[in-house]
Amino acid sequence: MAFPINGAWHLIEHDELIAILEKHTEWLESDSWRKYGAYSAEKPNKKLVTVLQDLKL
């Protein structure tokens, strides 16, 4: 998967991203994720941004 955070693109395998989100967010507990398997956020929390830092392209 590829996605921008603060203007920088990040690249990660889907399952690896899901594992990270389980540890650092509550996104996978949202109605959106449970009903549709989708979630988006304009501003991820600082801890998640830090964890994803090494994935910048």
Steps between C-alpha positions, in 0.01 A plus 500: 500500500615854433366804683609853591567628852597865542587526130731195493400171337528175694502144364408186700339160449132494595525233772800670660309829513199326660726355771645847572152657511384236748783599735488879465140601420139408564414536131429130451230522767311773312161444338655594166760223523260240639226567243703584190859396569611858442619793708675825420650778707631839399735523799629175652613524863862594573594151621378344174686760293817415691453126450447550126799736463729228359254431218545835328587485134 
